[in-house]
Amino acid sequence: MLNIGFAELLLILIVAYVIVGPKDLPKVARWLARLVKKARQLLREVREEVGWDEMMSETEDVRKDIDTTLKDADVTKDLREAQQSLRKNLRQAEKDTMKK
């Protein structure tokens, strides 16, 4: 989630050791762990209350519907077929006029 590597974690621990000291470091670590836990719980509650997962699911459904509609509305193939048919008819008409 935070993408902290080993080197960064080691640097944070060294700085915390120097600033807080070895005696109070476990207390600070527990306090930070509780703080992170409460923040995650709060975020989860907000997501549930707002209906974030449902909203994302509905958004994905709408996106799929739009993609399907765009594919169905694509007239490029029909236009190519009409163009080929028109060229064929033009060639045939040219042949017919050359015969006369």
PyMOL commands that set and color helices and strands:
alter all, ss='L'
color gray80, all
select helices_A, chain A and resi 6-20+25-50+52-73+76-99
alter helices_A, ss='H'
color red, helices_A
deselect
rebuild
show_as cartoon
